[in-house]
Amino acid sequence: MRILSVDNDVRWVSKVREVLSGASLSYEVVQIGSREDLRQELTSGYVAAVVTEHDLGWTRGAEVLAEVKNARPYVPVIMLTGAGDEELAAEAITAGFDGYLPKRRMDRLPEVLSEALARAGKAERQEQERRTALQNLEQEVARLRSVEDELHHVVAGARCLLWYGYAREDETAPNGMRWDIRMWDDEAAQEFFPIEKPAGTPYADAWRASRLPEDRERVRRVGADALRAGEPGYTNEFRCRRADGAVRWIREDVRVLDREPGAWRVVGICTDITEQKEALERQQVLTQSLKALFSIAYQLMGCPDVDCVCRCAVDLSKELLGLERCSIFLEENGEFRGTYGTDMRGRTVSEREARFPSRPIWERISWEAEGGSQRWMVFHGPWSEWDGEKFVNVGEGWVAVTEIIGRASNRIGLFFNDAAITNSPFDPVKQEVVPVLCSLLGSAIEMKRAEDELKRFAQALETRVAERTAELQELNEKLRNEIVERRRAEEVLRWVLANARARVWHADLVKDGEGFRVVDSREVSVEAAKALVPIEVPEGMNFSEVLEHHIPDEDRRRISETVLEALSSGKPGYSVEFRVVGEDGRIFWLSEDVSIQRLEENLWRLVGVCTDITERKMAQEQLLLLSRALSYAGDAVIVTDQQGVVQYVNAAFERMSGYNSQEVVGRPWYTLPCTPFGEEAWSRVSFGSRASLQLGTSESWIGQLECVRKDGSSYQTSVVVSPVLDQSGQVTGYVIVKRDITEQARLEEQLRQTQKMEAIGRLAGGVAHDFNNLLQAVNIYSQMIVERPATLEKIREWALQISRAGERAAGLTRQLLAFGRQQILEPKVFNINERISELEKLLRRTIGEDIELVVVLDPKLWNVKADPVQFDQVVMNLVLNARDAMPSGGKLTIETANAELGANYLRTHPDSVLGRYVVVAVADTGIGMDEATKSRIFEPFFTTKEQGRGTGLGLATVYGIVQQSGGMIHVYSEPGKGSCFKVYLPAFEGDVSVAEEQNAEQSAPLISATVLLVEDDDMARAAALAMLETLGCKVIKAANAEDAIQASEEHQGPIDLLLTDVVMPKMSGRELADELRKKRPEMKVLYMSGYTPNAIVHQGILDEGTKFLQKPFTLMTLSAKMAEVLGERR
């Protein structure tokens, strides 16, 4: 290491060399005696350290320090002095010396020098590192600024919005996601997409507010779903409203830069895709229009004259291009006159313009196309219509006028496109197609005119021989011009076909020997053909050659046969459908329509148009599969129209009914012999008590029908009638599915008969048990009265016991009749709320204090028509049953409500009848029932109570009364959760005032009367005779109907009342009454019976106006009923 020793004394310099020579490092000591030597050493070579004296005479140590640090900042400088003290040492350290050492301590010089060198080396390295880091930082900042500048330029030049920020989970935010974003450059964003932005509002907030409300929720949902799903990015398309009110389509591409739980760092680029959207829509319209133009051009070429060309052009423009109000004006004697498609036929353009009350406003627009240009104008202003006599102003209108240009670029006509009376202009995309149409039209008109002119020349040849040469030259010139026009039209047609999704080709065939050979085959547009059929065409081969290899052999043979047959038979064309196998193995179906033109004797030209029909073929296959499935279905299927007229039946229907499809198709389903439906029943598809559903809804009707086969045999079917709806939800027809359930119905009937026999066995046992007990009491007490002497009081007591046994037997009989639905009901119109209110006090006393009774009555409850007395028994039996189910107390609720049962209720309760009902619900919080108990609760004599606490007829009686009243009863119960019985009684639909009048009781005092008593049972007749005589009546008795008729004829006075049994031999009570009333019409009739058939009762309901007395009856009952019949009261 090179050490500079700055000292005037050579001895001390030698001493320094001596001390350092013994150090571990190798040092070279150089003496410095002047300032020049010092500077030269510092600038010329390597210096490791400097050792200097404090005072040198020619300089001082501090100046040496300054020189060294100025030249070599990291070279350590050590003060080595002979006049050392503590004050000088402090001064040296303060001045910045790297070390201080008195000469008397020279031996420590290697140590001090080594430490100073180490500190200097470390400081130098740190400084170098700092400078390097600073330099790197400056370079990175410069690079980032460059990138930022470049990004600003890119964003500005790319015409897009760039934003960045964070998305965080936030339950309070929409979709649970809060977006904190900023635009890269608000000013550039506002310049690119100006929006309504209040002062001080960040552009990002205003940008989100500019989205259309109907798109906002979807944009938020798509973003939130993508982030939560862990997607690396997503794309959104939505609409925004600019400051000028214009709505633009925006595409937003978002990428996730970083993510952590519940938060994502994202960046997004938004671009305006409005033009792309509009271009796509425009392209679709253009494609359809260009296809139509090809068809129009093809048909115009086949028109025989100009008149046909103009007529076809107008008709086809309306049909294929949607130009509903188009018209053509052709030049005639210097003026344009209307021809077709207008109410101005024969009028001039000047007269047409007269329909505009004000001066027209014309805007000229140039439309350029390959091969020439067309000029067209747009007009918008007041509009008038011709009413047959004059023009009448009808409002504002739009008109586009396009020139029809001839071969010499001369105007030969005008094509008017009236957009009707509207405040909006016509479709500009459609208008773009009009010049192409006019170009085709001009060529066709010129061609037809040339043809007409050629005909005129041909006819004049015979008379104009002298002018033949000149005329031929003129004709040739016209033909040359026509060729030019045809080429121009062909170029336009090529452009049209290139933009249509169809393959168009033409080929020339010659007859060669026994077959035909293709001499020329070309595609009008290879690009259009490839777009239709995506196959690779190698270089040097044409599309037709390659396509042939992708057609299956079977289809290729069929195409060849079709072509040969068409050419051989001289047909003008043919159509064929075939398959093509794509490069990826997919199969396409193509339809090809080919026109054939015979050019020479053995030369034909074929022009073909090929379109994709794959989707149509798939739909046909699906329809075929569906048809086969219906044909092989096991159930009969009938399809009708909205009026029920049969459109289709499957094979199962023919097998099931015996009728073939020809016998039923075209006939209303409900009139078929095999369907027991009438027209009225069909209008409200209903069957018995199973279902009822108004047609015209989206619900299905389910029921069972007994049908008749063609051979007259009957069979049972289950039927489902389902409506067929169109896209708007309107009924367009019906599908009826029938299944033969004859065997199933037979087995069900056998099961029901078995169950009935079991129930009858239990019923007989229960009746025998109870009646034996009652007969035991009657026999014992009767025998005691007859054989055992006793006091009158004892006899009266025994007679009372016999009477009580009779009353119990009568009550048991009534319960049995109610269960068997043979109870005689006297229905009246009443309100259930009133009956329950009257029963409430009695019910509270009956159930006891440990049960809470809650009554909830619907104030708008409908009326019912039923037997009010029997209804009271139903409520009482249900309440007693609920009380017994709550031995430890509980809550009993009685609730009334209106209900209208529909088809949905029928699906879960198939035995119900649809309609309006009054519902009475009795619910308890008792022990409840399991399914096994619920299935038997309505069986007679079935009870879960202990011996002696129940007869088992309570719920059976309830069931019988409800069923006989035309109602239903449903039970809901679970063990430990109580039970709820719901009674459904049909709501009364008639006149309440008339019903109340019928319900009113007549009141009048009882008077003496003459009574004709007819009873075939001797004991019963004797008992009734005693009762009547006790009431003070004059009685004429008869044992049968014949005796009664004879007694009536023999009696000279009036007979006030006929009291007759209903069931008697030879003639019933009803027949007897009818016979007697022929001569005694004023005679009242009171029927009595213990069991009444349908003579005066139908379905358990007493005939209107019929008075009836149920056996057995008491003296008070007889008295009250007679008073009611005779109009008197005791």
Helices and strands as residue ranges (DSSP letters): E 2-6, H 10-21, E 28-32, H 35-44, E 49-52, H 61-71, E 77-81, H 86-95, E 99-102, G 103-108, H 109-158, E 160-169, G 174-176, E 177-183, H 186-192, H 203-209, H 213-228, E 233-241, E 247-260, E 263-272, H 274-301, H 306-321, E 326-332, E 335-340, H 349-353, E 362-369, E 372-386, E 391-405, E 411-418, H 428-460, H 468-498, E 503-512, E 515-523, H 526-532, H 543-549, H 553-569, E 573-581, E 587-600, E 603-612, H 614-632, E 636-641, E 646-649, H 651-657, H 661-664, G 669-671, H 679-683, E 686-687, E 691-692, E 701-708, E 714-725, E 731-740, H 742-787, H 792-819, E 828-830, H 832-847, E 851-856, E 864-866, H 868-884, E 890-901, H 903-908, E 915-924, H 931-934, H 954-964, E 968-973, E 979-986, H 992-999, E 1010-1014, H 1018-1030, E 1034-1038, H 1041-1050, E 1057-1061, H 1069-1077, E 1084-1089, E 1097-1098, E 1101-1102, E 1108-1110, H 1115-1126
